[in-house]
Amino acid sequence: MRVALVNYGLGNLGSVRRALEDLGADVVIAEKPAMLAGTDRIILPGVGAFKDGMARLHKDGWVDVIHREIEVHGKPLLGICLGMQMLADSGDENGPNPGLGLIPGHVRRLDKLGCDLRIPHVGWNDVNYTRGFELFNNIPQGMDFYFVHSYAFDMVDSDWVTATTHYGVGVVAAVAKGHVFGTQFHPEKSSKAGKQILENFLSYSPCSRFA
């Protein structure tokens, strides 16, 4: 199993790579879009601002290639933290700015969603998945995962919400559409439950086309 970690300059590559290698994956640090060819899975990590992340993806030619690999070649993709947020149609951080448009929704600051607690949200929160969802196989409801974020998904359609947490308000913790997945939390920093998320992503059997 060859997994491409997209290196666009804002990703937490080291800990994600170690977690994947512990699971037996052959990890490729993709420094340029052409390196996604010949891989079986794509992970889009991210730490930082939505506008900066999308600017880097556009500047280095990642956007069209990511769409092609998902939609034409049927490769599963997992976005983590900022990587999940950039799957959206747009983000308000220093914006609005367009996202990848892979999962319908917009990314807004937590207080704009009704959160009255301290921002950023940093720490462990229990997560409940909302329907049968491959990424949460063998994970009990209410397991704790590690979050670091100030913005969150505001979904166009709740059908794409696969897990939620609560931080002063209900917060989208995971999304999925076809074989595109996202987690707002960091699975690579979330102990055994996070490792199970990554293992489930590696073992997921994708459909042939993006749906």
SEKE-675286 format. One record per residue (C-alpha): residue in one letter; x, y, z; residue number from 1. Coordinates in Angstrom, 2 decimals, padded with zeros to 5 digits. Layout:
BEGIN
<site><resn>A</resn><u>X</u><v>Y</v><w>Z</w><resi>NUM</resi></site>
...
This chain:
BEGIN
<site><resn>M</resn><u>000.00</u><v>000.00</v><w>000.00</w><resi>1</resi></site>
<site><resn>R</resn><u>001.66</u><v>003.24</v><w>-001.18</w><resi>2</resi></site>
<site><resn>V</resn><u>000.33</u><v>006.36</v><w>000.51</w><resi>3</resi></site>
<site><resn>A</resn><u>001.13</u><v>009.86</v><w>-000.74</w><resi>4</resi></site>
<site><resn>L</resn><u>001.46</u><v>012.62</v><w>001.84</w><resi>5</resi></site>
<site><resn>V</resn><u>000.92</u><v>015.92</v><w>000.03</w><resi>6</resi></site>
<site><resn>N</resn><u>003.73</u><v>018.29</v><w>001.00</w><resi>7</resi></site>
<site><resn>Y</resn><u>002.52</u><v>021.80</v><w>000.18</w><resi>8</resi></site>
<site><resn>G</resn><u>004.39</u><v>023.45</v><w>003.04</w><resi>9</resi></site>
<site><resn>L</resn><u>001.74</u><v>023.49</v><w>005.77</w><resi>10</resi></site>
<site><resn>G</resn><u>001.37</u><v>019.84</v><w>006.69</w><resi>11</resi></site>
<site><resn>N</resn><u>002.31</u><v>017.98</v><w>009.86</w><resi>12</resi></site>
<site><resn>L</resn><u>004.18</u><v>015.37</v><w>007.86</w><resi>13</resi></site>
<site><resn>G</resn><u>006.48</u><v>013.76</v><w>010.44</w><resi>14</resi></site>
<site><resn>S</resn><u>003.90</u><v>012.40</v><w>012.87</w><resi>15</resi></site>
<site><resn>V</resn><u>001.51</u><v>011.34</v><w>010.10</w><resi>16</resi></site>
<site><resn>R</resn><u>004.30</u><v>009.52</v><w>008.30</w><resi>17</resi></site>
<site><resn>R</resn><u>005.41</u><v>007.68</v><w>011.44</w><resi>18</resi></site>
<site><resn>A</resn><u>001.85</u><v>006.61</v><w>012.25</w><resi>19</resi></site>
<site><resn>L</resn><u>001.34</u><v>005.24</v><w>008.73</w><resi>20</resi></site>
<site><resn>E</resn><u>004.67</u><v>003.44</v><w>008.66</w><resi>21</resi></site>
<site><resn>D</resn><u>003.83</u><v>001.81</v><w>012.00</w><resi>22</resi></site>
<site><resn>L</resn><u>000.80</u><v>000.35</v><w>010.18</w><resi>23</resi></site>
<site><resn>G</resn><u>003.00</u><v>-001.03</v><w>007.41</w><resi>24</resi></site>
<site><resn>A</resn><u>002.28</u><v>001.57</v><w>004.72</w><resi>25</resi></site>
<site><resn>D</resn><u>004.86</u><v>002.60</v><w>002.14</w><resi>26</resi></site>
<site><resn>V</resn><u>004.76</u><v>006.38</v><w>002.56</w><resi>27</resi></site>
<site><resn>V</resn><u>005.71</u><v>008.76</v><w>-000.24</w><resi>28</resi></site>
<site><resn>I</resn><u>006.30</u><v>012.41</v><w>000.68</w><resi>29</resi></site>
<site><resn>A</resn><u>004.87</u><v>013.99</v><w>-002.47</w><resi>30</resi></site>
<site><resn>E</resn><u>006.88</u><v>017.15</v><w>-003.12</w><resi>31</resi></site>
<site><resn>K</resn><u>005.18</u><v>017.79</v><w>-006.46</w><resi>32</resi></site>
<site><resn>P</resn><u>001.85</u><v>016.77</v><w>-008.03</w><resi>33</resi></site>
<site><resn>A</resn><u>003.38</u><v>014.24</v><w>-010.43</w><resi>34</resi></site>
<site><resn>M</resn><u>004.43</u><v>012.15</v><w>-007.44</w><resi>35</resi></site>
<site><resn>L</resn><u>000.78</u><v>011.19</v><w>-006.78</w><resi>36</resi></site>
<site><resn>A</resn><u>000.98</u><v>008.83</v><w>-009.76</w><resi>37</resi></site>
<site><resn>G</resn><u>001.64</u><v>005.26</v><w>-008.73</w><resi>38</resi></site>
<site><resn>T</resn><u>000.23</u><v>005.67</v><w>-005.23</w><resi>39</resi></site>
<site><resn>D</resn><u>-002.88</u><v>004.01</v><w>-003.80</w><resi>40</resi></site>
<site><resn>R</resn><u>-004.03</u><v>006.58</v><w>-001.24</w><resi>41</resi></site>
<site><resn>I</resn><u>-003.65</u><v>010.34</v><w>-000.75</w><resi>42</resi></site>
<site><resn>I</resn><u>-003.49</u><v>012.19</v><w>002.56</w><resi>43</resi></site>
<site><resn>L</resn><u>-003.81</u><v>015.98</v><w>002.66</w><resi>44</resi></site>
<site><resn>P</resn><u>-002.58</u><v>017.10</v><w>006.08</w><resi>45</resi></site>
<site><resn>G</resn><u>-002.59</u><v>020.69</v><w>007.23</w><resi>46</resi></site>
<site><resn>V</resn><u>-001.77</u><v>023.15</v><w>010.00</w><resi>47</resi></site>
<site><resn>G</resn><u>-002.45</u><v>026.84</v><w>009.40</w><resi>48</resi></site>
<site><resn>A</resn><u>-004.83</u><v>029.13</v><w>007.56</w><resi>49</resi></site>
<site><resn>F</resn><u>-007.32</u><v>028.19</v><w>004.84</w><resi>50</resi></site>
<site><resn>K</resn><u>-006.30</u><v>031.05</v><w>002.51</w><resi>51</resi></site>
<site><resn>D</resn><u>-002.59</u><v>030.21</v><w>002.75</w><resi>52</resi></site>
<site><resn>G</resn><u>-003.23</u><v>026.50</v><w>002.24</w><resi>53</resi></site>
<site><resn>M</resn><u>-005.31</u><v>026.98</v><w>-000.88</w><resi>54</resi></site>
<site><resn>A</resn><u>-002.84</u><v>029.55</v><w>-002.27</w><resi>55</resi></site>
<site><resn>R</resn><u>-000.03</u><v>027.02</v><w>-001.97</w><resi>56</resi></site>
<site><resn>L</resn><u>-002.08</u><v>024.24</v><w>-003.56</w><resi>57</resi></site>
<site><resn>H</resn><u>-002.89</u><v>026.49</v><w>-006.53</w><resi>58</resi></site>
<site><resn>K</resn><u>000.64</u><v>027.88</v><w>-006.86</w><resi>59</resi></site>
<site><resn>D</resn><u>002.27</u><v>024.48</v><w>-007.09</w><resi>60</resi></site>
<site><resn>G</resn><u>-000.36</u><v>022.91</v><w>-009.37</w><resi>61</resi></site>
<site><resn>W</resn><u>-001.91</u><v>020.50</v><w>-006.88</w><resi>62</resi></site>
<site><resn>V</resn><u>-005.60</u><v>021.32</v><w>-007.35</w><resi>63</resi></site>
<site><resn>D</resn><u>-006.23</u><v>019.86</v><w>-010.81</w><resi>64</resi></site>
<site><resn>V</resn><u>-004.07</u><v>016.81</v><w>-010.11</w><resi>65</resi></site>
<site><resn>I</resn><u>-005.85</u><v>016.04</v><w>-006.83</w><resi>66</resi></site>
<site><resn>H</resn><u>-009.21</u><v>016.25</v><w>-008.62</w><resi>67</resi></site>
<site><resn>R</resn><u>-007.97</u><v>013.95</v><w>-011.40</w><resi>68</resi></site>
<site><resn>E</resn><u>-006.56</u><v>011.36</v><w>-009.02</w><resi>69</resi></site>
<site><resn>I</resn><u>-009.83</u><v>011.23</v><w>-007.06</w><resi>70</resi></site>
<site><resn>E</resn><u>-012.39</u><v>011.59</v><w>-009.82</w><resi>71</resi></site>
<site><resn>V</resn><u>-010.71</u><v>009.74</v><w>-012.69</w><resi>72</resi></site>
<site><resn>H</resn><u>-008.46</u><v>007.23</v><w>-010.96</w><resi>73</resi></site>
<site><resn>G</resn><u>-010.72</u><v>006.63</v><w>-007.95</w><resi>74</resi></site>
<site><resn>K</resn><u>-008.07</u><v>007.08</v><w>-005.27</w><resi>75</resi></site>
<site><resn>P</resn><u>-009.28</u><v>007.56</v><w>-001.69</w><resi>76</resi></site>
<site><resn>L</resn><u>-008.24</u><v>010.81</v><w>-000.06</w><resi>77</resi></site>
<site><resn>L</resn><u>-008.13</u><v>011.74</v><w>003.63</w><resi>78</resi></site>
<site><resn>G</resn><u>-007.94</u><v>015.40</v><w>004.66</w><resi>79</resi></site>
<site><resn>I</resn><u>-006.72</u><v>016.09</v><w>008.20</w><resi>80</resi></site>
<site><resn>C</resn><u>-007.52</u><v>019.30</v><w>010.13</w><resi>81</resi></site>
<site><resn>L</resn><u>-006.83</u><v>022.14</v><w>007.63</w><resi>82</resi></site>
<site><resn>G</resn><u>-006.69</u><v>019.40</v><w>004.98</w><resi>83</resi></site>
<site><resn>M</resn><u>-010.31</u><v>018.52</v><w>005.80</w><resi>84</resi></site>
<site><resn>Q</resn><u>-011.37</u><v>022.16</v><w>005.75</w><resi>85</resi></site>
<site><resn>M</resn><u>-009.91</u><v>022.70</v><w>002.29</w><resi>86</resi></site>
<site><resn>L</resn><u>-012.19</u><v>019.96</v><w>000.95</w><resi>87</resi></site>
<site><resn>A</resn><u>-015.04</u><v>022.47</v><w>001.33</w><resi>88</resi></site>
<site><resn>D</resn><u>-016.46</u><v>024.87</v><w>-001.25</w><resi>89</resi></site>
<site><resn>S</resn><u>-015.05</u><v>027.90</v><w>000.58</w><resi>90</resi></site>
<site><resn>G</resn><u>-013.53</u><v>029.15</v><w>003.81</w><resi>91</resi></site>
<site><resn>D</resn><u>-014.03</u><v>032.43</v><w>005.70</w><resi>92</resi></site>
<site><resn>E</resn><u>-010.52</u><v>032.66</v><w>007.19</w><resi>93</resi></site>
<site><resn>N</resn><u>-008.98</u><v>035.81</v><w>005.68</w><resi>94</resi></site>
<site><resn>G</resn><u>-011.67</u><v>035.41</v><w>003.05</w><resi>95</resi></site>
<site><resn>P</resn><u>-013.95</u><v>034.20</v><w>001.75</w><resi>96</resi></site>
<site><resn>N</resn><u>-011.72</u><v>032.01</v><w>-000.37</w><resi>97</resi></site>
<site><resn>P</resn><u>-012.63</u><v>029.07</v><w>-002.62</w><resi>98</resi></site>
<site><resn>G</resn><u>-011.68</u><v>025.56</v><w>-001.49</w><resi>99</resi></site>
<site><resn>L</resn><u>-011.29</u><v>022.31</v><w>-003.40</w><resi>100</resi></site>
<site><resn>G</resn><u>-015.07</u><v>021.86</v><w>-003.68</w><resi>101</resi></site>
<site><resn>L</resn><u>-014.94</u><v>018.13</v><w>-003.00</w><resi>102</resi></site>
<site><resn>I</resn><u>-017.44</u><v>018.12</v><w>-000.10</w><resi>103</resi></site>
<site><resn>P</resn><u>-020.30</u><v>020.67</v><w>-000.11</w><resi>104</resi></site>
<site><resn>G</resn><u>-019.98</u><v>023.15</v><w>002.72</w><resi>105</resi></site>
<site><resn>H</resn><u>-018.27</u><v>026.27</v><w>004.03</w><resi>106</resi></site>
<site><resn>V</resn><u>-015.67</u><v>026.71</v><w>006.76</w><resi>107</resi></site>
<site><resn>R</resn><u>-016.49</u><v>029.32</v><w>009.40</w><resi>108</resi></site>
<site><resn>R</resn><u>-014.93</u><v>030.49</v><w>012.66</w><resi>109</resi></site>
<site><resn>L</resn><u>-016.25</u><v>028.59</v><w>015.67</w><resi>110</resi></site>
<site><resn>D</resn><u>-017.84</u><v>031.66</v><w>017.27</w><resi>111</resi></site>
<site><resn>K</resn><u>-019.76</u><v>032.32</v><w>014.05</w><resi>112</resi></site>
<site><resn>L</resn><u>-021.22</u><v>028.84</v><w>014.46</w><resi>113</resi></site>
<site><resn>G</resn><u>-022.38</u><v>029.64</v><w>018.00</w><resi>114</resi></site>
<site><resn>C</resn><u>-019.39</u><v>028.57</v><w>020.11</w><resi>115</resi></site>
<site><resn>D</resn><u>-018.97</u><v>030.69</v><w>023.27</w><resi>116</resi></site>
<site><resn>L</resn><u>-015.88</u><v>028.90</v><w>024.58</w><resi>117</resi></site>
<site><resn>R</resn><u>-012.22</u><v>029.80</v><w>024.22</w><resi>118</resi></site>
<site><resn>I</resn><u>-010.89</u><v>029.79</v><w>020.67</w><resi>119</resi></site>
<site><resn>P</resn><u>-008.83</u><v>028.04</v><w>019.40</w><resi>120</resi></site>
<site><resn>H</resn><u>-010.29</u><v>024.74</v><w>020.50</w><resi>121</resi></site>
<site><resn>V</resn><u>-007.28</u><v>022.75</v><w>021.71</w><resi>122</resi></site>
<site><resn>G</resn><u>-007.50</u><v>019.39</v><w>023.41</w><resi>123</resi></site>
<site><resn>W</resn><u>-009.26</u><v>016.04</v><w>023.63</w><resi>124</resi></site>
<site><resn>N</resn><u>-012.98</u><v>015.74</v><w>022.89</w><resi>125</resi></site>
<site><resn>D</resn><u>-015.29</u><v>012.77</v><w>022.59</w><resi>126</resi></site>
<site><resn>V</resn><u>-016.53</u><v>012.03</v><w>019.09</w><resi>127</resi></site>
<site><resn>N</resn><u>-019.70</u><v>010.25</v><w>018.05</w><resi>128</resi></site>
<site><resn>Y</resn><u>-020.17</u><v>009.02</v><w>014.53</w><resi>129</resi></site>
<site><resn>T</resn><u>-023.59</u><v>009.57</v><w>013.07</w><resi>130</resi></site>
<site><resn>R</resn><u>-024.04</u><v>006.63</v><w>010.70</w><resi>131</resi></site>
<site><resn>G</resn><u>-022.36</u><v>003.48</v><w>009.44</w><resi>132</resi></site>
<site><resn>F</resn><u>-019.01</u><v>004.79</v><w>008.29</w><resi>133</resi></site>
<site><resn>E</resn><u>-015.93</u><v>002.79</v><w>007.33</w><resi>134</resi></site>
<site><resn>L</resn><u>-013.42</u><v>005.14</v><w>008.96</w><resi>135</resi></site>
<site><resn>F</resn><u>-014.91</u><v>004.43</v><w>012.41</w><resi>136</resi></site>
<site><resn>N</resn><u>-014.95</u><v>000.64</v><w>012.14</w><resi>137</resi></site>
<site><resn>N</resn><u>-013.92</u><v>-000.98</v><w>015.45</w><resi>138</resi></site>
<site><resn>I</resn><u>-014.06</u><v>002.34</v><w>017.31</w><resi>139</resi></site>
<site><resn>P</resn><u>-016.61</u><v>002.71</v><w>020.14</w><resi>140</resi></site>
<site><resn>Q</resn><u>-018.89</u><v>005.73</v><w>020.25</w><resi>141</resi></site>
<site><resn>G</resn><u>-017.63</u><v>008.57</v><w>022.42</w><resi>142</resi></site>
<site><resn>M</resn><u>-013.90</u><v>007.94</v><w>021.98</w><resi>143</resi></site>
<site><resn>D</resn><u>-011.62</u><v>010.93</v><w>022.55</w><resi>144</resi></site>
<site><resn>F</resn><u>-009.67</u><v>012.50</v><w>019.69</w><resi>145</resi></site>
<site><resn>Y</resn><u>-007.24</u><v>015.42</v><w>019.66</w><resi>146</resi></site>
<site><resn>F</resn><u>-008.35</u><v>018.76</v><w>018.16</w><resi>147</resi></site>
<site><resn>V</resn><u>-006.51</u><v>022.01</v><w>017.38</w><resi>148</resi></site>
<site><resn>H</resn><u>-008.63</u><v>024.47</v><w>015.37</w><resi>149</resi></site>
<site><resn>S</resn><u>-010.46</u><v>027.80</v><w>015.28</w><resi>150</resi></site>
<site><resn>Y</resn><u>-012.65</u><v>027.06</v><w>012.23</w><resi>151</resi></site>
<site><resn>A</resn><u>-015.03</u><v>024.24</v><w>011.39</w><resi>152</resi></site>
<site><resn>F</resn><u>-017.26</u><v>022.92</v><w>008.62</w><resi>153</resi></site>
<site><resn>D</resn><u>-020.72</u><v>024.44</v><w>008.17</w><resi>154</resi></site>
<site><resn>M</resn><u>-022.36</u><v>021.78</v><w>006.02</w><resi>155</resi></site>
<site><resn>V</resn><u>-024.67</u><v>022.37</v><w>003.08</w><resi>156</resi></site>
<site><resn>D</resn><u>-026.11</u><v>018.86</v><w>003.52</w><resi>157</resi></site>
<site><resn>S</resn><u>-025.95</u><v>016.83</v><w>006.73</w><resi>158</resi></site>
<site><resn>D</resn><u>-025.70</u><v>013.66</v><w>004.63</w><resi>159</resi></site>
<site><resn>W</resn><u>-021.95</u><v>014.30</v><w>004.36</w><resi>160</resi></site>
<site><resn>V</resn><u>-021.48</u><v>014.59</v><w>008.15</w><resi>161</resi></site>
<site><resn>T</resn><u>-020.14</u><v>011.33</v><w>009.55</w><resi>162</resi></site>
<site><resn>A</resn><u>-019.10</u><v>012.36</v><w>013.08</w><resi>163</resi></site>
<site><resn>T</resn><u>-019.58</u><v>015.24</v><w>015.49</w><resi>164</resi></site>
<site><resn>T</resn><u>-018.18</u><v>016.55</v><w>018.75</w><resi>165</resi></site>
<site><resn>H</resn><u>-019.31</u><v>019.27</v><w>021.14</w><resi>166</resi></site>
<site><resn>Y</resn><u>-017.33</u><v>022.38</v><w>021.99</w><resi>167</resi></site>
<site><resn>G</resn><u>-019.82</u><v>024.98</v><w>023.14</w><resi>168</resi></site>
<site><resn>V</resn><u>-021.80</u><v>024.02</v><w>020.05</w><resi>169</resi></site>
<site><resn>G</resn><u>-022.09</u><v>020.96</v><w>017.85</w><resi>170</resi></site>
<site><resn>V</resn><u>-018.97</u><v>020.73</v><w>015.68</w><resi>171</resi></site>
<site><resn>V</resn><u>-018.47</u><v>018.61</v><w>012.57</w><resi>172</resi></site>
<site><resn>A</resn><u>-015.65</u><v>016.22</v><w>013.44</w><resi>173</resi></site>
<site><resn>A</resn><u>-015.58</u><v>014.10</v><w>010.27</w><resi>174</resi></site>
<site><resn>V</resn><u>-017.01</u><v>014.19</v><w>006.76</w><resi>175</resi></site>
<site><resn>A</resn><u>-017.21</u><v>011.82</v><w>003.80</w><resi>176</resi></site>
<site><resn>K</resn><u>-018.41</u><v>011.91</v><w>000.20</w><resi>177</resi></site>
<site><resn>G</resn><u>-017.73</u><v>008.88</v><w>-001.92</w><resi>178</resi></site>
<site><resn>H</resn><u>-014.09</u><v>007.97</v><w>-001.27</w><resi>179</resi></site>
<site><resn>V</resn><u>-013.14</u><v>011.44</v><w>000.01</w><resi>180</resi></site>
<site><resn>F</resn><u>-012.85</u><v>011.63</v><w>003.79</w><resi>181</resi></site>
<site><resn>G</resn><u>-011.94</u><v>014.30</v><w>006.30</w><resi>182</resi></site>
<site><resn>T</resn><u>-011.27</u><v>014.51</v><w>010.02</w><resi>183</resi></site>
<site><resn>Q</resn><u>-011.15</u><v>017.79</v><w>011.90</w><resi>184</resi></site>
<site><resn>F</resn><u>-009.18</u><v>016.05</v><w>014.65</w><resi>185</resi></site>
<site><resn>H</resn><u>-005.64</u><v>014.73</v><w>014.27</w><resi>186</resi></site>
<site><resn>P</resn><u>-005.73</u><v>010.91</v><w>014.09</w><resi>187</resi></site>
<site><resn>E</resn><u>-001.92</u><v>010.77</v><w>014.15</w><resi>188</resi></site>
<site><resn>K</resn><u>-002.00</u><v>012.42</v><w>017.61</w><resi>189</resi></site>
<site><resn>S</resn><u>-005.05</u><v>010.55</v><w>018.94</w><resi>190</resi></site>
<site><resn>S</resn><u>-003.54</u><v>007.41</v><w>020.46</w><resi>191</resi></site>
<site><resn>K</resn><u>-005.08</u><v>004.00</v><w>019.67</w><resi>192</resi></site>
<site><resn>A</resn><u>-008.37</u><v>005.35</v><w>018.33</w><resi>193</resi></site>
<site><resn>G</resn><u>-006.54</u><v>007.62</v><w>015.91</w><resi>194</resi></site>
<site><resn>K</resn><u>-004.34</u><v>004.77</v><w>014.76</w><resi>195</resi></site>
<site><resn>Q</resn><u>-007.49</u><v>002.76</v><w>014.06</w><resi>196</resi></site>
<site><resn>I</resn><u>-008.83</u><v>005.62</v><w>011.90</w><resi>197</resi></site>
<site><resn>L</resn><u>-005.67</u><v>005.49</v><w>009.78</w><resi>198</resi></site>
<site><resn>E</resn><u>-005.77</u><v>001.70</v><w>009.60</w><resi>199</resi></site>
<site><resn>N</resn><u>-009.39</u><v>001.85</v><w>008.43</w><resi>200</resi></site>
<site><resn>F</resn><u>-008.44</u><v>004.37</v><w>005.75</w><resi>201</resi></site>
<site><resn>L</resn><u>-005.68</u><v>002.08</v><w>004.50</w><resi>202</resi></site>
<site><resn>S</resn><u>-008.02</u><v>-000.91</v><w>004.33</w><resi>203</resi></site>
<site><resn>Y</resn><u>-010.98</u><v>000.95</v><w>002.76</w><resi>204</resi></site>
<site><resn>S</resn><u>-012.08</u><v>-000.53</v><w>-000.56</w><resi>205</resi></site>
<site><resn>P</resn><u>-012.97</u><v>002.39</v><w>-002.84</w><resi>206</resi></site>
<site><resn>C</resn><u>-015.64</u><v>002.63</v><w>-005.46</w><resi>207</resi></site>
<site><resn>S</resn><u>-014.44</u><v>003.11</v><w>-009.03</w><resi>208</resi></site>
<site><resn>R</resn><u>-015.48</u><v>006.73</v><w>-009.36</w><resi>209</resi></site>
<site><resn>F</resn><u>-016.13</u><v>009.80</v><w>-007.24</w><resi>210</resi></site>
<site><resn>A</resn><u>-019.78</u><v>009.98</v><w>-006.15</w><resi>211</resi></site>
